[in-house]
Amino acid sequence: MKNTLKNIAWLSGAIGIVMMILGVISVIAGGVLWNHMWSNYFYPAYNFLLLGIFLFLASMVSKEPKA
């Protein structure tokens, strides 16, 4: 379970970072990239990064039963 949570957390963080990079490219390109404003990239990126942080915390706190 811990490995699954960590993998999902890394995936969520990677999606957030990619969206942040797209937002920075959008700002440099004049505020619009692929017909989306820069804020359409940053706001979901914050949510993905926050989800990744909480999933890492969940993996640290979770206790697996001994087999």
The 8 nearest C-alpha neighbors of each residue, nearest first, counted from 0:
[[1, 3, 2, 4, 63, 58, 61, 5],
 [0, 2, 58, 4, 3, 5, 61, 59],
 [1, 3, 5, 4, 0, 6, 58, 7],
 [2, 4, 0, 6, 1, 5, 7, 8],
 [5, 3, 1, 7, 2, 6, 58, 54],
 [4, 6, 8, 2, 3, 7, 55, 9],
 [7, 5, 9, 3, 8, 4, 2, 10],
 [6, 8, 10, 4, 5, 9, 11, 3],
 [9, 7, 51, 5, 11, 54, 6, 10],
 [10, 8, 12, 6, 11, 7, 13, 5],
 [11, 9, 7, 13, 8, 12, 6, 14],
 [10, 12, 8, 14, 51, 47, 13, 9],
 [13, 11, 15, 48, 9, 51, 10, 14],
 [12, 14, 10, 16, 15, 11, 9, 17],
 [13, 15, 17, 11, 12, 16, 18, 10],
 [16, 14, 44, 12, 47, 18, 13, 48],
 [15, 17, 19, 13, 18, 14, 12, 20],
 [18, 16, 20, 14, 19, 15, 13, 21],
 [17, 19, 21, 15, 40, 16, 20, 44],
 [20, 18, 22, 16, 21, 17, 41, 44],
 [19, 21, 23, 17, 22, 18, 16, 24],
 [20, 22, 18, 24, 19, 23, 25, 17],
 [23, 21, 25, 19, 40, 37, 20, 24],
 [22, 24, 20, 26, 25, 21, 19, 27],
 [25, 23, 21, 27, 22, 26, 28, 20],
 [24, 26, 22, 32, 28, 30, 23, 31],
 [27, 25, 30, 23, 29, 28, 24, 37],
 [26, 28, 24, 25, 29, 23, 30, 22],
 [29, 27, 25, 26, 30, 24, 31, 32],
 [30, 28, 26, 27, 31, 25, 32, 24],
 [29, 31, 26, 25, 37, 36, 28, 32],
 [32, 30, 36, 35, 25, 29, 34, 37],
 [31, 33, 25, 34, 35, 36, 30, 28],
 [34, 32, 35, 31, 36, 25, 21, 37],
 [33, 35, 32, 31, 36, 30, 37, 25],
 [36, 34, 31, 32, 33, 39, 37, 38],
 [35, 37, 31, 38, 39, 30, 32, 34],
 [36, 38, 22, 30, 39, 25, 40, 26],
 [39, 37, 41, 40, 36, 42, 22, 35],
 [38, 40, 37, 36, 41, 42, 35, 43],
 [39, 41, 22, 38, 18, 37, 42, 43],
 [42, 40, 44, 38, 19, 43, 22, 39],
 [41, 43, 45, 44, 40, 38, 39, 46],
 [44, 42, 46, 45, 41, 40, 47, 39],
 [45, 43, 15, 41, 47, 46, 42, 18],
 [46, 44, 48, 42, 43, 47, 49, 41],
 [47, 45, 43, 49, 44, 48, 50, 42],
 [46, 48, 15, 50, 44, 11, 49, 45],
 [49, 47, 12, 51, 45, 15, 50, 46],
 [48, 50, 46, 52, 51, 47, 45, 53],
 [51, 49, 47, 53, 48, 52, 46, 54],
 [52, 50, 8, 48, 54, 11, 49, 12],
 [51, 53, 49, 55, 50, 54, 56, 48],
 [54, 52, 56, 50, 55, 51, 57, 49],
 [53, 55, 57, 51, 56, 8, 52, 4],
 [56, 54, 58, 52, 57, 53, 5, 8],
 [55, 57, 53, 59, 54, 58, 60, 52],
 [58, 56, 54, 60, 55, 59, 61, 53],
 [57, 59, 1, 55, 61, 56, 60, 4],
 [60, 58, 56, 57, 61, 55, 1, 62],
 [59, 61, 57, 58, 56, 62, 55, 1],
 [62, 60, 58, 59, 57, 63, 1, 0],
 [63, 61, 64, 60, 59, 58, 1, 65],
 [62, 64, 65, 61, 0, 1, 66, 60],
 [65, 63, 66, 62, 61, 0, 1, 60],
 [66, 64, 63, 62, 0, 61, 1, 60],
 [65, 64, 63, 62, 0, 1, 61, 2]]
